[in-house]
């Protein structure tokens, strides 16, 4: 490990926090999280720095800035300002996602391959950072051991929501849902479904009405029960997902089961480039209603990126500051 403690700096957005903590846990013996709360101009101008505004990112960040850690990892534009302040204070800094600023403001910048940013201190990966590996999946199987009662094949159905780069429609979703129902009737398996805060209410109601007739579960963001998402990935025999989330696709592809993407042709821009790259690796296939199994190699980019970053950090002088 490069350091004893790695600090994950985020604005609290779940996708940002998940990426920073996944990388921090790979680079340090323990990972801690600092939630920043930027106000007014600091939020508007991030990641550009306003004079004296390092203490306008919230009390927790002010305390961290007073005793800067050896390693700080940020994700997202707001965190990019925080990691810039910490670098000025002596921390080694890693920024995840394109900060829309010269990458030389950080020690290292990590971006998806489908983003155009490149540079001598820029590390690229296919997809997004995540914690999914064999030990993580095994722990999830133990935590959600009750899922063993659901008949195989278990289909994990991961539902996001339409977006500018993935404008799928209610009609597209109906086609996917009909295909799932057909498979469940024919194969007598089960469905483990989860929906996000981005899922339209009409889709949520349709899933609730239709999937309750089959073995399995449907979990909604905001349900009081523990989020079973790790268990869905760990117990799935195959995964079907909507095409709108790089994070969701990356985590699904980090498992050892086939992944089928509903209506990938609906995507565009950088998201389409990412999906095309997964297709080229034969890591995903378009959901055609049959979900025939195929051999897969799990996408484990987090481990590869962490090893590369470890070597790069070791070549830099170690900051002479407290952990």
Backbone as numpy.savetxt, mean C-alpha at the origin, in Angstrom:
# Nx Ny Nz CAx CAy CAz Cx Cy Cz
20.54 -4.40 10.48 19.70 -3.21 10.48 20.57 -1.96 10.48
20.13 -0.93 9.76 20.93 0.28 9.67 20.87 1.09 10.95
19.75 1.04 11.65 19.58 1.82 12.87 18.64 1.09 13.81
18.65 1.50 15.08 17.79 0.86 16.07 16.32 1.25 15.86
16.09 2.53 15.56 14.72 3.01 15.42 14.54 3.76 14.11
13.53 3.40 13.35 13.19 4.14 12.15 11.87 4.86 12.37
11.84 6.15 12.09 10.63 6.93 12.29 9.86 7.07 10.98
8.59 6.68 11.02 7.70 6.83 9.88 6.91 8.12 10.06
7.06 9.05 9.12 6.43 10.36 9.22 5.31 10.45 8.18
4.07 10.64 8.63 2.96 10.74 7.67 1.91 11.72 8.17
0.99 12.02 7.27 -0.17 12.85 7.60 -1.34 12.00 8.09
-1.11 10.71 8.31 -2.15 9.82 8.82 -2.91 9.07 7.75
-2.75 9.46 6.49 -3.42 8.75 5.40 -2.95 7.29 5.39
-3.90 6.35 5.38 -3.58 4.94 5.59 -2.55 4.41 4.60
-2.69 4.76 3.32 -1.75 4.27 2.33 -0.34 4.78 2.56
-0.21 6.05 2.98 1.11 6.61 3.27 1.73 5.95 4.50
0.92 5.79 5.53 1.43 5.18 6.76 1.87 3.74 6.52
1.12 3.03 5.73 1.45 1.62 5.48 2.80 1.50 4.78
3.07 2.38 3.83 4.34 2.30 3.10 5.53 2.69 3.98
5.37 3.77 4.75 6.50 4.20 5.58 6.83 3.17 6.65
5.81 2.62 7.27 6.06 1.65 8.34 6.63 0.34 7.78
6.18 -0.05 6.59 6.73 -1.26 5.99 8.23 -1.13 5.75
8.65 0.03 5.26 10.08 0.24 5.00 10.86 0.43 6.30
10.29 1.16 7.25 10.97 1.37 8.53 11.23 0.05 9.24
10.26 -0.86 9.17 10.42 -2.16 9.84 11.50 -3.01 9.18
11.79 -2.73 7.91 12.85 -3.46 7.21 14.23 -2.89 7.52
14.29 -1.61 7.83 15.58 -0.93 7.98 15.99 -0.75 9.44
15.09 -0.96 10.37 15.37 -0.71 11.77 14.83 -1.85 12.63
15.36 -1.96 13.84 14.88 -3.01 14.73 13.50 -2.69 15.28
13.14 -1.41 15.29 11.79 -1.03 15.69 11.35 0.18 14.86
10.06 0.29 14.65 9.52 1.39 13.86 8.56 2.20 14.73
8.69 3.51 14.68 7.78 4.40 15.41 7.13 5.36 14.42
5.96 5.85 14.78 5.20 6.68 13.86 5.01 8.07 14.43
5.22 9.07 13.61 4.96 10.46 13.98 3.89 11.02 13.04
2.77 11.41 13.62 1.68 11.99 12.84 1.86 13.51 12.80
1.99 14.05 11.60 2.14 15.49 11.47 0.77 16.13 11.23
0.64 17.36 11.71 -0.61 18.10 11.55 -0.30 19.51 11.06
0.08 19.63 9.79 0.45 20.95 9.27 -0.76 21.88 9.20
-0.52 23.16 9.36 -1.60 24.13 9.31 -1.34 25.14 8.20
-2.42 25.73 7.72 -2.40 26.86 6.79 -1.32 26.80 5.72
-0.48 27.84 5.70 0.53 27.94 4.64 1.47 26.75 4.56
1.77 26.13 5.70 2.66 24.96 5.69 2.06 23.83 4.85
0.76 23.65 4.97 0.07 22.63 4.19 0.01 23.02 2.71
-0.25 24.28 2.45 -0.44 24.71 1.07 0.86 24.63 0.27
1.99 24.98 0.90 3.25 25.09 0.17 4.11 23.83 0.23
3.75 22.85 1.05 4.56 21.63 1.16 4.76 20.99 -0.21
5.98 20.46 -0.45 7.10 20.29 0.47 8.08 21.46 0.53
7.72 22.60 -0.02 8.56 23.77 0.13 8.48 24.27 1.57
9.60 24.78 2.07 9.69 25.16 3.47 9.52 26.66 3.63
8.72 27.02 4.62 8.56 28.41 4.98 9.48 28.73 6.15
10.09 29.89 6.19 11.03 30.23 7.27 10.41 30.01 8.66
11.11 29.22 9.46 10.69 29.02 10.84 9.46 28.16 11.02
9.00 27.50 9.95 7.73 26.77 10.03 7.90 25.31 10.42
9.10 24.89 10.78 9.30 23.50 11.17 8.48 23.10 12.38
8.14 24.09 13.23 7.36 23.79 14.43 5.87 23.98 14.20
5.47 24.16 12.95 4.05 24.33 12.64 3.45 23.05 12.06
4.11 21.92 12.35 3.63 20.64 11.84 3.04 19.78 12.96
2.77 20.39 14.09 2.17 19.66 15.18 3.13 19.44 16.33
2.57 19.21 17.52 3.38 19.03 18.72 4.31 17.83 18.62
3.79 16.71 18.11 4.60 15.49 18.02 5.83 15.71 17.15
5.65 16.44 16.04 6.79 16.68 15.17 7.77 17.65 15.81
7.28 18.65 16.53 8.17 19.59 17.21 9.08 18.85 18.19
8.51 17.89 18.91 9.31 17.11 19.85 10.34 16.25 19.12
9.96 15.70 17.98 10.90 14.89 17.21 12.01 15.76 16.63
11.65 16.94 16.18 12.64 17.84 15.60 13.66 18.30 16.64
13.23 18.37 17.89 14.15 18.77 18.95 15.19 17.69 19.24
14.84 16.44 18.97 15.78 15.32 19.11 15.69 14.47 17.85
16.28 14.94 16.77 16.11 14.27 15.47 16.65 12.84 15.48
15.92 11.92 14.88 16.35 10.52 14.85 17.41 10.28 13.79
18.05 9.13 13.85 19.04 8.78 12.84 18.39 8.60 11.47
17.16 8.05 11.45 16.51 7.75 10.19 15.04 8.18 10.23
14.63 8.97 9.25 13.23 9.39 9.12 12.75 9.05 7.72
11.58 8.44 7.65 11.00 8.02 6.37 9.64 8.68 6.23
9.44 9.41 5.14 8.17 10.07 4.92 7.51 9.59 3.64
6.20 9.76 3.59 5.45 9.40 2.39 4.37 10.44 2.17
4.32 11.00 0.98 3.33 12.01 0.67 3.91 13.41 0.78
3.21 14.35 0.18 3.72 15.72 0.06 3.89 16.41 1.41
2.94 16.22 2.33 3.06 16.87 3.64 4.26 16.32 4.41
4.44 15.02 4.37 5.57 14.42 5.06 6.90 14.82 4.43
6.88 15.13 3.14 8.11 15.55 2.46 8.67 16.83 3.07
7.80 17.73 3.50 8.28 18.93 4.19 8.89 18.56 5.53
8.26 17.65 6.25 8.77 17.23 7.56 10.14 16.58 7.44
10.31 15.69 6.46 11.61 15.04 6.32 12.69 16.02 5.86
12.31 17.06 5.14 13.29 18.10 4.80 13.78 18.81 6.06
12.86 19.15 6.96 13.27 19.78 8.21 14.18 18.86 9.02
13.85 17.57 9.05 14.66 16.63 9.83 16.04 16.44 9.22
16.14 16.48 7.91 17.46 16.38 7.28 18.32 17.58 7.65
17.71 18.75 7.68 18.45 19.94 8.10 18.94 19.81 9.54
18.19 19.06 10.36 18.56 18.87 11.75 19.56 17.73 11.95
19.86 16.98 10.87 20.88 15.93 10.96 20.42 14.52 10.70
19.13 14.29 10.50 18.63 12.94 10.23 18.96 12.52 8.80
19.12 11.22 8.60 19.09 10.65 7.26 17.62 10.52 6.86
17.30 10.89 5.63 15.89 10.93 5.25 15.64 10.16 3.96
14.52 9.46 3.97 14.03 8.74 2.79 12.62 9.24 2.52
12.37 9.68 1.31 11.04 10.16 0.93 10.42 9.18 -0.06
9.22 8.71 0.24 8.49 7.79 -0.62 7.48 8.58 -1.44
7.42 8.31 -2.72 6.60 8.98 -3.73 7.27 10.29 -4.17
6.98 10.66 -5.40 7.59 11.84 -6.01 7.20 13.09 -5.22
8.18 13.79 -4.61 7.85 14.98 -3.83 7.58 16.22 -4.67
7.70 16.08 -5.99 7.51 17.21 -6.90 8.50 18.34 -6.62
9.71 17.91 -6.24 10.80 18.83 -5.95 12.10 18.08 -6.22
13.19 18.79 -6.40 14.48 18.17 -6.67 14.77 17.10 -5.62
15.03 15.86 -6.03 15.25 14.78 -5.05 16.49 14.97 -4.19
17.37 15.91 -4.56 18.57 16.13 -3.76 18.26 16.71 -2.38
17.01 17.13 -2.15 16.63 17.62 -0.82 16.52 16.48 0.19
16.59 15.24 -0.25 16.52 14.07 0.63 17.72 13.18 0.34
18.05 12.30 1.28 19.15 11.37 1.02 18.76 10.37 -0.06
17.53 9.85 0.04 17.04 8.91 -0.96 15.56 9.18 -1.20
15.13 8.94 -2.43 13.72 9.06 -2.78 13.30 7.75 -3.45
12.15 7.22 -3.02 11.64 5.94 -3.54 10.36 6.23 -4.33
10.34 5.83 -5.59 9.16 6.09 -6.43 8.81 4.83 -7.23
7.53 4.68 -7.58 7.14 3.58 -8.46 7.76 3.74 -9.85
8.01 2.62 -10.51 8.58 2.66 -11.85 7.70 3.42 -12.83
6.37 3.43 -12.56 5.49 4.11 -13.50 5.49 5.62 -13.32
6.25 6.15 -12.35 6.47 7.59 -12.23 7.75 7.97 -12.99
7.82 9.16 -13.54 8.97 9.52 -14.38 10.21 9.96 -13.62
10.11 10.25 -12.32 11.25 10.79 -11.58 12.43 9.81 -11.57
13.60 10.31 -11.91 14.84 9.53 -11.87 15.96 10.42 -11.35
17.01 9.80 -10.82 18.15 10.55 -10.32 19.11 9.61 -9.62
20.28 10.12 -9.29 21.31 9.28 -8.68 20.90 8.76 -7.31
20.01 9.47 -6.62 19.54 9.02 -5.30 18.09 8.56 -5.32
17.60 8.24 -6.52 16.22 7.77 -6.67 16.20 6.25 -6.84
15.39 5.59 -6.02 15.22 4.13 -6.07 13.82 3.85 -6.61
13.72 2.97 -7.59 12.42 2.66 -8.19 11.96 1.26 -7.80
10.65 1.08 -7.80 10.09 -0.23 -7.53 8.82 -0.42 -8.35
8.42 -1.67 -8.52 7.18 -1.98 -9.21 6.06 -2.00 -8.17
5.18 -1.00 -8.24 4.07 -0.95 -7.30 4.37 -0.09 -6.09
3.95 -0.56 -4.92 4.14 0.20 -3.69 4.70 -0.68 -2.60
5.31 -0.05 -1.60 5.87 -0.75 -0.45 4.73 -1.29 0.41
4.94 -2.47 0.98 3.92 -3.06 1.85 4.57 -4.12 2.72
3.90 -4.55 3.79 4.50 -5.52 4.72 4.27 -6.98 4.35
3.61 -7.25 3.24 3.18 -8.63 2.96 4.35 -9.50 2.53
4.65 -10.51 3.35 5.62 -11.55 3.01 5.17 -12.84 3.70
5.96 -13.89 3.63 5.51 -15.17 4.17 5.26 -15.12 5.69
6.16 -14.54 6.51 5.86 -14.45 7.95 4.61 -13.62 8.24
4.42 -12.54 7.50 3.22 -11.71 7.69 1.96 -12.51 7.38
1.98 -13.28 6.29 0.82 -14.08 5.92 0.58 -15.20 6.92
1.64 -15.80 7.44 1.48 -16.87 8.42 0.88 -16.32 9.72
1.33 -15.15 10.12 0.76 -14.52 11.32 -0.72 -14.22 11.10
-1.08 -13.76 9.90 -2.48 -13.46 9.60 -3.32 -14.73 9.61
-2.76 -15.83 9.14 -3.51 -17.10 9.17 -3.79 -17.51 10.61
-2.84 -17.30 11.49 -3.06 -17.64 12.90 -4.08 -16.69 13.53
-3.96 -15.39 13.22 -4.86 -14.41 13.81 -6.31 -14.65 13.38
-6.49 -15.08 12.13 -7.83 -15.30 11.59 -8.03 -16.79 11.30
-7.66 -17.61 12.26 -7.74 -19.07 12.07 -9.16 -19.53 11.79
-10.14 -18.78 12.24 -11.53 -19.16 11.99 -11.91 -19.19 10.53
-11.12 -18.53 9.68 -11.42 -18.54 8.24 -11.26 -19.93 7.63
-10.60 -20.84 8.37 -10.43 -22.21 7.87 -11.79 -22.90 7.68
-12.81 -22.41 8.37 -14.14 -23.04 8.26 -14.80 -22.76 6.92
-14.37 -21.71 6.22 -14.99 -21.37 4.95 -14.53 -22.35 3.87
-15.47 -22.86 3.07 -15.10 -23.87 2.07 -14.19 -23.31 0.97
-13.30 -24.15 0.48 -12.44 -23.80 -0.64 -13.16 -24.13 -1.95
-12.79 -23.41 -3.03 -11.80 -22.33 -3.06 -12.34 -21.05 -2.43
-11.48 -20.43 -1.63 -11.83 -19.15 -1.01 -11.40 -18.04 -1.96
-12.35 -17.21 -2.35 -12.06 -16.09 -3.25 -12.07 -14.80 -2.44
-10.92 -14.14 -2.37 -10.87 -12.82 -1.75 -11.27 -11.80 -2.81
-12.23 -10.97 -2.47 -12.74 -9.97 -3.41 -12.44 -8.60 -2.81
-11.49 -7.87 -3.39 -11.03 -6.59 -2.88 -11.63 -5.48 -3.75
-12.48 -4.66 -3.15 -13.23 -3.67 -3.91 -12.83 -2.26 -3.46
-12.36 -1.47 -4.43 -12.05 -0.07 -4.17 -13.17 0.80 -4.68
-12.84 1.74 -5.56 -13.86 2.61 -6.13 -13.37 3.22 -7.42
-14.27 3.64 -8.29 -13.87 4.27 -9.55 -13.03 5.52 -9.27
-12.10 5.79 -10.17 -11.25 6.96 -10.03 -10.99 7.57 -11.40
-10.29 8.68 -11.41 -9.99 9.35 -12.68 -9.18 8.44 -13.59
-8.28 7.64 -13.02 -7.44 6.75 -13.83 -8.02 5.35 -13.97
-9.14 5.09 -13.30 -9.81 3.78 -13.42 -11.31 4.01 -13.33
-11.90 4.58 -14.38 -13.32 4.97 -14.34 -14.27 3.81 -14.65
-14.16 2.72 -13.86 -15.08 1.62 -14.09 -16.50 2.01 -13.64
-17.48 1.33 -14.21 -18.88 1.72 -14.02 -19.65 0.67 -13.24
-20.89 1.00 -12.88 -21.77 0.02 -12.24 -21.97 -1.19 -13.13
-22.06 -0.96 -14.44 -22.22 -2.07 -15.38 -21.00 -2.98 -15.37
-19.81 -2.40 -15.32 -18.59 -3.21 -15.23 -18.61 -4.05 -13.97
-19.00 -3.43 -12.86 -19.01 -4.15 -11.59 -20.03 -5.29 -11.62
-21.17 -5.06 -12.24 -22.19 -6.10 -12.32 -21.65 -7.31 -13.07
-20.90 -7.08 -14.14 -20.30 -8.19 -14.89 -19.38 -9.00 -13.99
-18.55 -8.32 -13.22 -17.63 -9.00 -12.31 -18.39 -9.78 -11.25
-19.42 -9.17 -10.69 -20.19 -9.81 -9.62 -20.92 -11.05 -10.13
-21.49 -10.97 -11.31 -22.16 -12.14 -11.88 -21.18 -13.29 -12.08
-19.97 -12.96 -12.55 -18.95 -14.00 -12.72 -18.58 -14.65 -11.40
-18.46 -13.85 -10.35 -18.15 -14.40 -9.03 -19.27 -15.32 -8.54
-20.49 -14.88 -8.70 -21.62 -15.70 -8.25 -21.67 -17.03 -9.00
-21.38 -16.99 -10.29 -21.37 -18.22 -11.08 -20.33 -19.19 -10.55
-19.14 -18.68 -10.26 -18.07 -19.54 -9.72 -18.44 -20.10 -8.36
-19.05 -19.28 -7.52 -19.42 -19.76 -6.19 -20.45 -20.87 -6.27
-21.38 -20.76 -7.19 -22.38 -21.82 -7.35 -21.76 -23.09 -7.91
-20.90 -22.94 -8.89 -20.32 -24.11 -9.55 -19.28 -24.82 -8.67
-18.46 -24.05 -7.97 -17.34 -24.63 -7.23 -17.64 -24.83 -5.75
-18.76 -24.29 -5.29 -19.18 -24.42 -3.89 -18.10 -23.92 -2.93
-17.47 -22.83 -3.32 -16.46 -22.23 -2.47 -17.06 -21.14 -1.59
-16.22 -20.18 -1.19 -16.67 -19.08 -0.33 -16.08 -17.77 -0.82
-16.67 -16.67 -0.35 -16.24 -15.34 -0.78 -15.84 -14.53 0.46
-14.64 -13.97 0.43 -14.14 -13.12 1.51 -13.95 -11.73 0.91
-14.92 -10.86 1.14 -14.94 -9.57 0.45 -14.69 -8.42 1.41
-14.03 -7.39 0.90 -13.83 -6.16 1.66 -14.03 -4.97 0.74
-14.63 -3.92 1.28 -14.84 -2.70 0.52 -14.19 -1.54 1.25
-13.83 -0.51 0.52 -13.11 0.62 1.10 -14.04 1.82 1.27
-13.48 2.88 1.83 -14.26 4.11 2.00 -14.58 4.75 0.64
-13.85 4.32 -0.40 -14.08 4.88 -1.74 -15.17 4.14 -2.50
-15.63 3.02 -1.97 -16.63 2.22 -2.68 -17.98 2.93 -2.68
-18.57 3.16 -3.85 -19.88 3.83 -3.90 -20.93 3.08 -3.09
-21.86 3.82 -2.49 -22.89 3.19 -1.66 -23.75 2.22 -2.47
-23.97 2.52 -3.74 -24.78 1.61 -4.56 -24.08 0.25 -4.69
-22.77 0.26 -4.82 -22.01 -0.99 -4.91 -22.03 -1.71 -3.57
-21.91 -0.97 -2.48 -21.95 -1.59 -1.16 -23.27 -2.31 -0.94
-24.37 -1.65 -1.29 -25.69 -2.27 -1.10 -25.83 -3.52 -1.97
-25.31 -3.45 -3.19 -25.43 -4.60 -4.09 -24.64 -5.79 -3.54
-23.44 -5.53 -3.04 -22.64 -6.60 -2.48 -23.33 -7.23 -1.27
-23.86 -6.39 -0.40 -24.53 -6.90 0.79 -25.73 -7.76 0.43
-26.50 -7.34 -0.57 -27.69 -8.08 -0.97 -27.34 -9.41 -1.64
-26.28 -9.41 -2.41 -25.98 -10.58 -3.25 -25.06 -11.60 -2.57
-24.07 -11.13 -1.82 -23.08 -12.06 -1.26 -23.55 -12.76 0.00
-24.61 -12.24 0.64 -25.07 -12.88 1.87 -25.62 -14.27 1.64
-25.86 -14.63 0.39 -26.39 -15.95 0.07 -25.29 -17.01 -0.03
-24.03 -16.61 0.13 -22.91 -17.53 -0.03 -22.06 -17.57 1.24
-21.36 -18.69 1.48 -20.48 -18.74 2.65 -19.39 -17.67 2.54
-19.00 -17.12 3.69 -17.93 -16.13 3.69 -18.30 -14.91 4.50
-17.75 -13.76 4.11 -17.99 -12.54 4.86 -17.84 -11.33 3.94
-18.43 -10.22 4.38 -18.27 -8.93 3.73 -17.92 -7.93 4.81
-16.74 -7.30 4.69 -16.32 -6.31 5.68 -16.29 -4.94 5.05
-16.83 -3.96 5.78 -16.89 -2.58 5.31 -16.01 -1.70 6.19
-15.30 -0.75 5.58 -14.55 0.22 6.36 -15.50 0.92 7.32
-15.13 0.94 8.58 -16.02 1.53 9.58 -16.74 0.48 10.41
-16.72 -0.79 9.98 -17.30 -1.85 10.81 -16.54 -1.91 12.14
-17.24 -2.25 13.21 -16.61 -2.27 14.52 -15.69 -3.47 14.71
-15.90 -4.53 13.97 -15.05 -5.72 14.09 -13.63 -5.40 13.59
-12.67 -6.18 14.04 -11.29 -6.02 13.59 -11.23 -6.20 12.08
-10.51 -5.33 11.42 -10.37 -5.42 9.96 -9.75 -6.75 9.58
-10.47 -7.61 8.85 -9.95 -8.95 8.52 -9.09 -8.98 7.26
-8.74 -7.80 6.73 -8.02 -7.74 5.45 -6.78 -8.64 5.43
-5.92 -8.65 6.47 -4.78 -9.59 6.42 -5.23 -11.03 6.29
-6.32 -11.39 6.98 -6.82 -12.76 6.89 -7.33 -13.10 5.50
-7.93 -12.11 4.83 -8.41 -12.34 3.46 -7.24 -12.71 2.56
-6.16 -11.95 2.65 -4.99 -12.23 1.81 -4.37 -13.57 2.17
-4.33 -13.87 3.47 -3.63 -15.07 3.94 -4.38 -16.36 3.63
-5.72 -16.32 3.65 -6.50 -17.53 3.46 -7.04 -17.70 2.04
-6.83 -16.71 1.20 -7.38 -16.78 -0.16 -6.70 -17.86 -0.99
-7.50 -18.54 -1.79 -6.96 -19.44 -2.82 -6.76 -18.70 -4.13
-7.49 -17.61 -4.30 -7.33 -16.71 -5.43 -7.90 -15.35 -5.03
-7.47 -14.32 -5.72 -7.87 -12.96 -5.37 -8.42 -12.28 -6.62
-9.57 -11.64 -6.47 -10.15 -10.80 -7.52 -10.21 -9.38 -6.97
-9.75 -8.41 -7.75 -9.79 -7.03 -7.25 -10.13 -6.04 -8.35
-10.71 -4.93 -7.95 -10.95 -3.84 -8.88 -9.61 -3.21 -9.24
-9.53 -2.46 -10.35 -8.23 -2.07 -10.90 -7.72 -0.70 -10.45
-8.31 -0.13 -9.38 -8.12 1.30 -9.12 -7.06 1.66 -8.12
-6.43 0.69 -7.44 -5.50 1.01 -6.36 -4.17 0.30 -6.55
-3.09 1.08 -6.67 -1.74 0.50 -6.75 -1.42 -0.23 -5.46
-1.77 0.35 -4.31 -1.48 -0.31 -3.04 -2.19 -1.65 -2.92
-3.46 -1.67 -3.26 -4.24 -2.90 -3.15 -3.69 -3.98 -4.08
-3.38 -3.60 -5.31 -2.82 -4.56 -6.26 -1.46 -5.07 -5.81
-0.62 -4.18 -5.28 0.71 -4.57 -4.84 0.63 -5.58 -3.71
-0.27 -5.35 -2.76 -0.41 -6.27 -1.63 -0.98 -7.61 -2.08
-1.95 -7.57 -2.97 -2.49 -8.83 -3.49 -1.41 -9.63 -4.20
-0.58 -8.93 -4.97 0.45 -9.62 -5.75 1.62 -10.09 -4.89
1.71 -9.62 -3.64 2.75 -10.10 -2.74 2.41 -11.45 -2.13
1.18 -11.93 -2.32 0.79 -13.26 -1.85 1.29 -14.31 -2.84
0.96 -15.55 -2.56 1.39 -16.66 -3.43 0.22 -17.27 -4.20
-0.84 -16.48 -4.40 -2.01 -17.01 -5.11 -2.27 -16.17 -6.35
-2.99 -16.72 -7.33 -3.31 -15.97 -8.54 -4.15 -14.73 -8.24
-3.88 -13.66 -8.98 -4.62 -12.41 -8.83 -5.29 -12.08 -10.16
-6.58 -11.79 -10.10 -7.36 -11.46 -11.28 -7.89 -10.04 -11.13
-7.68 -9.22 -12.14 -8.06 -7.82 -12.09 -9.31 -7.60 -12.94
-10.32 -7.00 -12.34 -11.56 -6.74 -13.06 -11.40 -5.53 -13.98
-11.66 -5.73 -15.24 -11.66 -4.66 -16.24 -10.38 -3.82 -16.25
-9.22 -4.46 -16.37 -7.97 -3.69 -16.40 -7.89 -2.74 -17.58
-8.63 -3.04 -18.64 -8.61 -2.18 -19.83 -9.23 -0.81 -19.56
-9.90 -0.68 -18.42 -10.51 0.60 -18.07 -9.49 1.60 -17.51
-8.31 1.12 -17.17 -7.33 2.00 -16.54 -6.58 2.81 -17.59
-5.94 3.88 -17.13 -5.19 4.75 -18.03 -4.04 5.40 -17.28
-3.16 6.05 -18.03 -2.05 6.77 -17.43 -1.07 5.86 -16.72
-0.53 6.36 -15.60 0.48 5.61 -14.86 -0.07 4.32 -14.26
-1.35 4.35 -13.87 -1.97 3.13 -13.35 -1.99 2.05 -14.41
-2.29 2.43 -15.65 -2.29 1.44 -16.74 -0.88 0.89 -16.97
0.13 1.76 -16.87 1.51 1.29 -17.04 1.87 0.26 -15.97
1.42 0.49 -14.74 1.67 -0.46 -13.66 0.98 -1.79 -13.93
-0.28 -1.75 -14.31 -1.01 -2.98 -14.59 -0.40 -3.72 -15.77
0.02 -3.00 -16.79 0.67 -3.64 -17.94 1.96 -4.34 -17.52
2.70 -3.73 -16.59 3.94 -4.34 -16.11 3.65 -5.63 -15.35
2.57 -5.65 -14.56 2.19 -6.87 -13.87 1.76 -7.95 -14.85
1.06 -7.55 -15.90 0.67 -8.49 -16.95 1.91 -9.08 -17.62
2.89 -8.24 -17.91 4.10 -8.71 -18.58 4.84 -9.75 -17.75
4.74 -9.65 -16.44 5.35 -10.63 -15.54 4.46 -11.86 -15.35
3.27 -11.84 -15.92 2.26 -12.88 -15.69 1.94 -13.03 -14.21
1.96 -11.87 -13.50 1.60 -11.90 -12.08 0.10 -11.70 -11.91
-0.54 -11.06 -12.88 -2.00 -10.89 -12.84 -2.58 -11.32 -14.17
-3.87 -11.58 -14.15 -4.62 -11.81 -15.38 -5.95 -11.09 -15.28
-6.48 -10.76 -16.43 -7.79 -10.12 -16.44 -8.84 -11.11 -15.95
-9.77 -10.64 -15.16 -10.84 -11.49 -14.66 -11.83 -11.74 -15.79
-11.85 -12.98 -16.27 -12.72 -13.32 -17.40 -13.92 -14.15 -16.97
-14.12 -14.27 -15.65 -15.25 -15.03 -15.15 -14.95 -16.47 -14.82
-13.75 -16.96 -15.19 -13.42 -18.36 -14.93 -12.43 -18.52 -13.78
-11.48 -17.60 -13.66 -10.46 -17.64 -12.60 -9.73 -18.97 -12.57
-9.31 -19.43 -13.75 -8.52 -20.65 -13.81 -7.17 -20.41 -13.13
-6.73 -21.33 -12.26 -5.47 -21.11 -11.53 -4.26 -21.08 -12.47
-3.25 -20.33 -12.05 -1.98 -20.30 -12.80 -0.83 -20.11 -11.81
0.34 -20.58 -12.21 1.51 -20.49 -11.33 1.93 -19.03 -11.18
2.34 -18.65 -9.96 2.71 -17.27 -9.71 4.03 -17.19 -8.95
4.71 -16.06 -9.13 5.87 -15.69 -8.33 5.47 -14.44 -7.56
5.48 -14.49 -6.22 5.02 -13.33 -5.45 5.86 -12.09 -5.71
5.22 -10.95 -5.74 5.89 -9.67 -5.94 6.33 -9.16 -4.57
7.62 -9.22 -4.30 8.16 -8.84 -2.99 9.15 -7.69 -3.15
8.66 -6.56 -3.62 9.51 -5.42 -3.89 10.04 -4.75 -2.62
9.30 -4.83 -1.53 9.74 -4.16 -0.31 11.07 -4.71 0.18
11.22 -6.02 0.16 12.48 -6.62 0.61 13.63 -6.22 -0.31
13.37 -6.21 -1.62 14.44 -5.84 -2.56 14.86 -4.39 -2.37
13.87 -3.50 -2.26 14.15 -2.08 -2.11 14.87 -1.81 -0.79
14.43 -2.47 0.29 15.07 -2.26 1.59 16.53 -2.70 1.56
16.82 -3.79 0.90 18.21 -4.25 0.80 19.06 -3.25 0.03
18.52 -2.71 -1.05 19.24 -1.72 -1.85 19.46 -0.44 -1.04
18.44 0.00 -0.33 18.57 1.21 0.49 19.58 0.99 1.61
19.56 -0.19 2.20 20.52 -0.51 3.27 21.94 -0.31 2.77
22.23 -0.79 1.59 23.59 -0.63 1.04 23.90 0.84 0.79
22.93 1.57 0.26 23.16 2.99 -0.01 23.37 3.78 1.28
22.59 3.47 2.30 22.75 4.17 3.57 24.10 3.86 4.22
24.55 2.62 4.08 25.83 2.25 4.68 26.99 2.98 4.04
26.80 3.43 2.81 27.88 4.14 2.12 27.93 5.61 2.51
26.90 6.08 3.25 26.86 7.47 3.71 27.44 7.55 5.12
28.04 8.67 5.49 28.50 8.83 6.87 27.31 8.72 7.82
27.46 7.97 8.89 26.37 7.80 9.83 26.15 9.08 10.62
24.92 9.56 10.71 24.68 10.79 11.47 25.09 10.64 12.93
25.78 11.62 13.45 26.27 11.58 14.82 25.24 12.22 15.75
24.05 11.56 15.83 22.98 12.06 16.67 22.34 10.90 17.40
21.54 11.19 18.40 20.91 10.16 19.19 19.88 9.42 18.38
19.66 8.14 18.74 18.62 7.37 18.09 17.26 7.94 18.48
